[in-house]
Amino acid sequence: MGHGGLVDNEELRTARLSLRRPTRADIDAIYRIHSDPRAYTYNPADALANRAEAEELYQRWNEHWNQHDFGYWTVHRHVQTSQPLGFCGLKLMTLHGRTVVNLFYRLDPSAWGNGVATDAATAVVNWATAQLPDQPIIARVRPGNTASLKVAARAGLSRAPHLDTAGEDGPDWIFTSNWPDAGD
């Protein structure tokens, strides 16, 4: 058991992936992926200009883990390679006055197109559904980001147009699971 009463959540496994709590060793991968213009096409505000910014981002991720006993995971293939495939996980935030867990996924473009994001996001959504049953899960996706829209839906979240918001880089389409007043 983790110190928050949760199961050991520092590693999630799927048939082909291992998702692990980030360590300082992941800072170079954080920088590599978040400084690749292809990886943040729809979220330019997330671009990192230098490794120091990647270190700050890692510190924020680590602090979320320390406070909440969950957060973003580093995505690896089971066959250990030197380079992480990317990052996927959850952070607490507020949407329309309600505390929610926001699903995040960002992969190295070299890992795109073979279901890694869907596999990782599904594992994270399943974990959150089991471990945080009272928390609504959301994903904020740019309308033009077709691949990300598909990942959110395949991970089990449903489009909720009544929750859409203005995001930092343009409109956020909201996908959700477990929203309290979501009528079908």
C-alpha positions as a LaTeX table, in Angstrom:
\begin{tabular}{lrrr}
\hline
Residue & $x$ (\AA) & $y$ (\AA) & $z$ (\AA) \\
\hline
Met1 & 0.00 & 0.00 & 0.00 \\
Gly2 & 1.14 & 3.54 & $-0.71$ \\
His3 & 1.29 & 6.12 & 2.07 \\
Gly4 & $-2.08$ & 7.54 & 0.98 \\
Gly5 & $-3.84$ & 4.23 & 1.48 \\
Leu6 & $-3.76$ & 3.58 & $-2.25$ \\
Val7 & $-2.34$ & 0.48 & $-3.88$ \\
Asp8 & 1.26 & 0.70 & $-5.04$ \\
Asn9 & 0.71 & 3.17 & $-7.82$ \\
Glu10 & 4.27 & 4.06 & $-8.73$ \\
Glu11 & 4.11 & 1.53 & $-11.56$ \\
Leu12 & 1.20 & 0.60 & $-13.83$ \\
Arg13 & 1.59 & $-2.20$ & $-16.36$ \\
Thr14 & $-0.21$ & $-3.10$ & $-19.57$ \\
Ala15 & 0.51 & $-5.97$ & $-21.94$ \\
Arg16 & 3.35 & $-3.98$ & $-23.54$ \\
Leu17 & 3.96 & $-0.90$ & $-21.41$ \\
Ser18 & 5.32 & 0.00 & $-18.02$ \\
Leu19 & 4.26 & 3.36 & $-16.58$ \\
Arg20 & 6.50 & 4.52 & $-13.73$ \\
Arg21 & 6.69 & 7.51 & $-11.47$ \\
Pro22 & 9.15 & 9.96 & $-13.03$ \\
Thr23 & 12.61 & 10.38 & $-11.53$ \\
Arg24 & 15.33 & 12.97 & $-12.08$ \\
Ala25 & 16.70 & 10.62 & $-14.77$ \\
Asp26 & 13.63 & 11.52 & $-16.88$ \\
Ile27 & 14.41 & 15.24 & $-17.07$ \\
Asp28 & 16.27 & 14.85 & $-20.39$ \\
Ala29 & 13.26 & 13.01 & $-21.86$ \\
Ile30 & 10.89 & 15.67 & $-20.51$ \\
Tyr31 & 13.00 & 18.29 & $-22.28$ \\
Arg32 & 13.41 & 16.25 & $-25.49$ \\
Ile33 & 9.67 & 15.68 & $-25.91$ \\
His34 & 8.45 & 19.09 & $-24.70$ \\
Ser35 & 10.90 & 20.93 & $-26.97$ \\
Asp36 & 9.85 & 19.01 & $-30.12$ \\
Pro37 & 7.42 & 21.30 & $-32.01$ \\
Arg38 & 5.50 & 18.26 & $-33.31$ \\
Ala39 & 4.73 & 17.18 & $-29.74$ \\
Tyr40 & 3.10 & 20.47 & $-28.74$ \\
Thr41 & 1.54 & 21.60 & $-32.04$ \\
Tyr42 & $-1.86$ & 22.00 & $-30.36$ \\
Asn43 & $-0.48$ & 23.25 & $-27.02$ \\
Pro44 & 2.28 & 25.79 & $-27.79$ \\
Ala45 & 2.16 & 27.12 & $-24.20$ \\
Asp46 & 3.62 & 23.76 & $-23.10$ \\
Ala47 & 6.83 & 24.24 & $-25.11$ \\
Leu48 & 10.03 & 24.13 & $-23.08$ \\
Ala49 & 12.85 & 26.45 & $-24.11$ \\
Asn50 & 15.69 & 24.82 & $-22.14$ \\
Arg51 & 16.62 & 22.00 & $-19.79$ \\
Ala52 & 16.15 & 24.24 & $-16.71$ \\
Glu53 & 12.45 & 24.54 & $-17.63$ \\
Ala54 & 12.28 & 20.74 & $-17.93$ \\
Glu55 & 13.77 & 20.47 & $-14.45$ \\
Glu56 & 11.13 & 22.89 & $-13.11$ \\
Leu57 & 8.39 & 20.85 & $-14.80$ \\
Tyr58 & 9.78 & 17.66 & $-13.25$ \\
Gln59 & 9.77 & 19.36 & $-9.83$ \\
Arg60 & 6.08 & 20.29 & $-10.23$ \\
Trp61 & 5.25 & 16.72 & $-11.26$ \\
Asn62 & 7.22 & 15.33 & $-8.30$ \\
Glu63 & 5.52 & 17.72 & $-5.88$ \\
His64 & 2.09 & 16.53 & $-7.12$ \\
Trp65 & 3.21 & 12.94 & $-6.43$ \\
Asn66 & 4.44 & 13.91 & $-2.97$ \\
Gln67 & 1.16 & 15.65 & $-2.11$ \\
His68 & $-1.38$ & 13.27 & $-3.71$ \\
Asp69 & 0.36 & 9.88 & $-4.14$ \\
Phe70 & $-0.31$ & 9.91 & $-7.91$ \\
Gly71 & 0.50 & 12.07 & $-10.91$ \\
Tyr72 & 2.17 & 11.72 & $-14.29$ \\
Trp73 & 3.91 & 8.47 & $-15.19$ \\
Thr74 & 6.83 & 7.96 & $-17.58$ \\
Val75 & 5.82 & 5.52 & $-20.34$ \\
His76 & 8.26 & 2.74 & $-21.29$ \\
Arg77 & 8.04 & $-0.44$ & $-23.31$ \\
His78 & 8.49 & $-3.58$ & $-21.17$ \\
Val79 & 11.62 & $-4.27$ & $-23.18$ \\
Gln80 & 13.80 & $-1.71$ & $-21.45$ \\
Thr81 & 15.07 & 0.90 & $-23.86$ \\
Ser82 & 17.08 & 3.93 & $-22.91$ \\
Gln83 & 14.44 & 6.38 & $-24.11$ \\
Pro84 & 11.00 & 6.76 & $-22.52$ \\
Leu85 & 8.14 & 6.88 & $-25.04$ \\
Gly86 & 6.55 & 9.82 & $-23.28$ \\
Phe87 & 4.35 & 10.71 & $-20.33$ \\
Cys88 & 0.79 & 9.97 & $-19.31$ \\
Gly89 & $-1.03$ & 10.58 & $-16.08$ \\
Leu90 & $-3.31$ & 12.67 & $-13.93$ \\
Lys91 & $-3.24$ & 15.94 & $-12.05$ \\
Leu92 & $-5.82$ & 17.54 & $-9.84$ \\
Met93 & $-7.36$ & 20.74 & $-11.16$ \\
Thr94 & $-10.62$ & 22.65 & $-11.03$ \\
Leu95 & $-13.17$ & 22.68 & $-13.86$ \\
His96 & $-16.39$ & 24.64 & $-13.49$ \\
Gly97 & $-15.87$ & 24.89 & $-9.74$ \\
Arg98 & $-15.41$ & 21.15 & $-9.29$ \\
Thr99 & $-12.19$ & 19.29 & $-8.41$ \\
Val100 & $-11.35$ & 16.84 & $-11.18$ \\
Val101 & $-8.45$ & 14.68 & $-12.27$ \\
Asn102 & $-7.16$ & 15.82 & $-15.62$ \\
Leu103 & $-5.82$ & 13.12 & $-17.95$ \\
Phe104 & $-2.60$ & 14.12 & $-19.73$ \\
Tyr105 & $-0.67$ & 12.29 & $-22.42$ \\
Arg106 & 2.26 & 13.47 & $-24.50$ \\
Leu107 & 4.44 & 11.06 & $-26.43$ \\
Asp108 & 7.60 & 11.31 & $-28.43$ \\
Pro109 & 6.46 & 11.67 & $-32.07$ \\
Ser110 & 8.52 & 8.55 & $-32.89$ \\
Ala111 & 6.02 & 6.59 & $-30.75$ \\
Trp112 & 2.92 & 7.93 & $-32.49$ \\
Gly113 & 0.50 & 5.86 & $-34.51$ \\
Asn114 & 0.77 & 2.44 & $-32.90$ \\
Gly115 & $-1.66$ & 2.67 & $-30.00$ \\
Val116 & 0.83 & 3.54 & $-27.25$ \\
Ala117 & $-1.12$ & 6.64 & $-26.17$ \\
Thr118 & $-4.40$ & 4.71 & $-26.08$ \\
Asp119 & $-2.78$ & 1.86 & $-24.13$ \\
Ala120 & $-1.22$ & 4.23 & $-21.58$ \\
Ala121 & $-4.29$ & 6.48 & $-21.26$ \\
Thr122 & $-6.59$ & 3.47 & $-20.80$ \\
Ala123 & $-4.35$ & 2.13 & $-18.02$ \\
Val124 & $-4.41$ & 5.53 & $-16.29$ \\
Val125 & $-8.20$ & 5.94 & $-16.64$ \\
Asn126 & $-8.74$ & 2.42 & $-15.29$ \\
Trp127 & $-6.44$ & 3.17 & $-12.34$ \\
Ala128 & $-8.27$ & 6.43 & $-11.59$ \\
Thr129 & $-11.71$ & 4.79 & $-11.88$ \\
Ala130 & $-10.66$ & 2.16 & $-9.31$ \\
Gln131 & $-8.53$ & 4.30 & $-6.96$ \\
Leu132 & $-10.33$ & 7.68 & $-7.12$ \\
Pro133 & $-13.96$ & 6.58 & $-7.60$ \\
Asp134 & $-15.42$ & 9.89 & $-6.41$ \\
Gln135 & $-13.31$ & 12.06 & $-8.73$ \\
Pro136 & $-14.54$ & 13.02 & $-12.17$ \\
Ile137 & $-11.91$ & 12.29 & $-14.83$ \\
Ile138 & $-11.53$ & 14.77 & $-17.67$ \\
Ala139 & $-9.39$ & 15.25 & $-20.75$ \\
Arg140 & $-9.01$ & 18.67 & $-22.38$ \\
Val141 & $-8.42$ & 18.33 & $-26.12$ \\
Arg142 & $-8.06$ & 20.89 & $-28.91$ \\
Pro143 & $-10.84$ & 20.40 & $-31.50$ \\
Gly144 & $-8.31$ & 20.02 & $-34.34$ \\
Asn145 & $-6.23$ & 17.35 & $-32.59$ \\
Thr146 & $-7.87$ & 14.31 & $-34.20$ \\
Ala147 & $-5.42$ & 11.77 & $-32.75$ \\
Ser148 & $-5.87$ & 13.09 & $-29.20$ \\
Leu149 & $-9.67$ & 13.14 & $-29.57$ \\
Lys150 & $-9.54$ & 9.44 & $-30.51$ \\
Val151 & $-7.26$ & 8.58 & $-27.57$ \\
Ala152 & $-9.63$ & 10.24 & $-25.06$ \\
Ala153 & $-12.62$ & 8.34 & $-26.45$ \\
Arg154 & $-10.77$ & 5.02 & $-26.68$ \\
Ala155 & $-9.60$ & 5.43 & $-23.07$ \\
Gly156 & $-13.26$ & 5.44 & $-21.99$ \\
Leu157 & $-14.06$ & 9.15 & $-21.76$ \\
Ser158 & $-17.14$ & 10.66 & $-23.38$ \\
Arg159 & $-17.42$ & 13.99 & $-25.16$ \\
Ala160 & $-19.19$ & 16.56 & $-22.92$ \\
Pro161 & $-19.79$ & 19.73 & $-24.99$ \\
His162 & $-21.60$ & 21.46 & $-22.10$ \\
Leu163 & $-18.29$ & 21.45 & $-20.18$ \\
Asp164 & $-16.11$ & 22.95 & $-22.95$ \\
Thr165 & $-13.87$ & 25.82 & $-21.84$ \\
Ala166 & $-11.44$ & 28.36 & $-23.23$ \\
Gly167 & $-7.97$ & 26.85 & $-22.81$ \\
Glu168 & $-4.59$ & 28.53 & $-22.72$ \\
Asp169 & $-4.01$ & 27.86 & $-26.44$ \\
Gly170 & $-7.58$ & 27.87 & $-27.73$ \\
Pro171 & $-10.84$ & 26.06 & $-27.06$ \\
Asp172 & $-10.72$ & 22.94 & $-24.89$ \\
Trp173 & $-13.17$ & 20.22 & $-25.82$ \\
Ile174 & $-13.92$ & 18.27 & $-22.66$ \\
Phe175 & $-14.15$ & 14.50 & $-22.46$ \\
Thr176 & $-15.21$ & 13.04 & $-19.13$ \\
Ser177 & $-16.01$ & 9.99 & $-17.07$ \\
Asn178 & $-17.85$ & 10.05 & $-13.75$ \\
Trp179 & $-19.08$ & 13.66 & $-14.06$ \\
Pro180 & $-21.78$ & 13.85 & $-11.34$ \\
Asp181 & $-24.58$ & 15.42 & $-13.33$ \\
Ala182 & $-23.82$ & 13.87 & $-16.73$ \\
Gly183 & $-27.17$ & 12.74 & $-18.07$ \\
Asp184 & $-27.10$ & 10.33 & $-20.99$ \\
\hline
\end{tabular}
